[in-house]
Amino acid sequence: MATATLLPQAILNFSLSSFGFWALDILLLLAIAGVVIALATDDREPSIVLAWLFVILLIPVLGLVAYFFIGRNFRRDSPGRARILARMEEVGDKTLAPVMAANSGFSEAVVAGLAGTAGQRIEATGHTEDGAVPLPADTVDVFYSGAEKFPALLEDMSKAQRYIHLMYLIWKQDELTAQVTDVLLERLAAGVEVHILYDWLSCLTYKKDELKRLAKAGATVAPCYKRLPRINYRNHMKMAIIDGETVYSGGMNMGQEYIDGGPRFAVWRDTHFRMTGPVVAPYLMLYAATWLLNGGKEDLATAYMPPPAEHGRGDGVPVQVLYSSVGTTFKTIRDVYITALGDARRRVWVQSPYFVPDEPLMTALCTAAASGVDVRFMMTGVPDKKIPFYAAQAYYPQLLRAGVRVYQYKAGFLHAKTVTVDDQVAIIGTCNWDIRSIILHDEVVSVFYDEGIARQAAEHYERDIESCVEVTPEQIGSLSRRIRFRNSVYRLFSRLL
């Protein structure tokens, strides 16, 4: 009798358990279907869609978790972001537009002078996609090491009268930041306003004692993209703006290793620049937009934009400031690189610490080299991150077959992000030649339409080659199957963005 009573209960328990498993399976299938729809409707490259599908089908639960944190596009078409961008457009009409109008004669003359050159198409791409026009820089200083850049920055900050805006992906706490903190504390005491932005995830492991001291002394300090769902995005821009008169930007973050290489590298090779004049205005607008997008309440552009200073034809160095991110309509910086490769007549020499291109950029590199343009790519040969270093090597065979010359810098860590086009254009900024930079990161570059700066960049590139090893087809052919397989696997997973 007891057995007869327990049997239906056991069957019921089994049925409920089975129903639970079926429900979980159905939920999992629905989640996978939702991811497929999201990927397809987000206009992603097929290779990225297929890579995510591979991971999700191979390890469904972990794959879905990974996709939730690093695969979803949280920023594009976000209502909150759209409101802020609309607000910034209004602010731009009030603050940046007058600067552009005051220098319209200068800009028009620059565009006319670029006719028939690669620079003409580069400028047109940036203008069409980003709305940017060449603006005059009164002075341009290019730095090829932190030992050159940071003393100049410290000197400029020590003379600030109104404000100092600082933005860096990485803000460490070391010998350099101690000097920076002392200068900022002194300026705060003198009544100068200080705003600091840093990337939250990139700085997670670094001490914040100095930043807290600065905040306590009156500086406004804020992290970028701190919310966990935005963990896959980075504010990769680096800039310092002083009194609306001077801007610094380029590859260097805030840390002692950018001067001496730190404990890991014998040398840290990087490129940065300092500019003065109306060209500072677009950087101030970018800072103000980033401030608002990361929770800031103040309209920094209206509050700190200097009055327009009119420049005539030939009165300054022409510089076009370009910005792109996962939230912009176009991948403007990537598209400018592609334009440069397609329209160069002599050479395109590239430096980037990482190389994980998307298909359009890879095709442009190979096509330019195959057409007879001297295309060279230089990356670090002493990596800080093994995964992108190995992934890059999986692209080497195709580059070499097309005629691209590939170099690995061996003197230390190469962190410069530069492109030299013919003898006319130099592009310097924060954007690496990898998918993260050209699709996910907030990035900014300056395009210098100046033969002197282009020649200087080319000459320094040739000096850097002296510290490089050139990659050859024979070297690639000698790699073992295990190493080739490792590189290909890392290349595959590089698409999961």
Order of alpha helices (4+ residues) and beta strands (2+ residues): alpha-alpha-alpha-alpha-alpha-alpha-beta-beta-alpha-beta-alpha-beta-alpha-beta-beta-beta-alpha-beta-beta-alpha-alpha-beta-alpha-beta-beta-alpha-beta-alpha-alpha-beta-beta-beta-beta-beta-beta-alpha-beta-alpha-alpha
